[in-house]
Amino acid sequence: MTLFSCEDITFRYAGIREANPTLTGVCLSIPKDCIFGIIGPNGSGKSTFLKCLYRSLSPTSGKITFIGNDLGSYSTRGLAKQMAVVVQTESASIPLTIREYVRLGRAAHHNVLDGFTAKDESIVDEALAELGIEEIQHRPITEISGGEYQRTMLARALTQKTDVLLLDEPTNHLDVFQQHKILQTVRKKNFSAVVVLHDLNLAARYCDYLAVLDHGKVIDMGTPDEILRADLIEDVYKMSINRFVVDGVIQLVMLPLES
């Protein structure tokens, strides 16, 4: 079954000339029940495309369907019950503790005036423990590191209890151990996930399919084995590629092209 179907998606930010849209004619079918990675160099349109999928941005033209329905047909609350989102950056100025912030993920399941239940608190406990932040749960989110904040955002997403997860650079600010832990958590939960990643070796290890964006266009889509090949990656990233397979997983060593 198809998770997202994108037909001829174009997007341009205000003030950008019509000849230079951020996304140009993106056609992409993203299947359910897999981890689908979006890769490409800086400025290729990855985050903009993801924002269109979770409706933070509206395409200038084209159509997106989500699980067979027009994406625009969902209410904000209805969409929050279907998909959880972990953004790349978010303001940490609100004076909430980590626990209070994570608990906000349960808001989609309640009316505005409803209080949180014992079940909600149990779900919060589970998410805090899973991301290893239970010991700092009473600290203000304004006083935590970037890595701790990244794990806090994912914990909040987990409390929504959706089957679909969208993540924009979820490994930002994390050390190598935590990068793998975050993606292992996503894998273990069996989400239908769409993930924007810069690290191609993480994409090779954790993604079932990859789409390559460059200059706002889809260059290719397929399995990591099909996509992470030297000719394609060298052309897109302008780097020299050496590809190895270690324990069945593709590993890329990237070096600057000789001038």
URDAZI-V682220 format. One line per field, one symbol per residue. ss: DSSP state (A for helix, B for strand, O for the rest). phi: phi as a letter, one per 40 degrees, with the letter a starting at -180 (. if undefined). burial: # if it has 24 or more other ideal C-beta (glycine too) atoms within 12 Angstrom, else .. A space follows every 10 residues. Layout:
ss->???
phi->???
burial->???
//
This chain:
ss->OBBBBBBBBB BOOOOOOAAA OOBBBBBBBB BOOOBBBBBO OOOOOAAAAA AAAOOOOOOO BBBBBBOOBB AAAOOAAAAA AABBBBOOOO OOOOOOBAAA AAAAAAAAAO OOOOOOOAAA AAAAAAAAAA OOOAAAOOOB AAAOOAAAAA AAAAAAAAAO OOOBBBBBOO OOOOOAAAAA AAAAAAAAOO OBBBBBOOOA AAAAAAOOBB BBBBOOBBBB BBOAAAAOOA AAAAAAAOBB BBBBBBOOBB BBBBBBOOO
phi->.ccbbbbfcb abcdgcddcb ccbbfcbabb ccfabbcbbi cdgchccccc cccbgcbbdc ahbbbbfgbd dccccdcccc ccbbbbccba cbcccbcdcc cccccccccb cdcccccccd ccccdccccc cgbccbcccc ccbbcccccc ccccdccccc fccbbbbbfc cdgbcdccdc cccccccccf ccbbbcbccc cccccbccbb bbbafgbcca aicdccccbd cccccccfbc bbbbbbfgbc bbbbbdccc
burial->..####..## ##........ ####.#.#.# ##.####### ...####### #####.#.## .######... #.......## .#######.# .#...##### ########.. .........# ..##..##.# ###..##.#. #..#..#### ########## ##.####### ##.#...##. ###.##..#. ########## ########## ####.##### #..#..###. .##..##... #.#......# .#.#.....
//
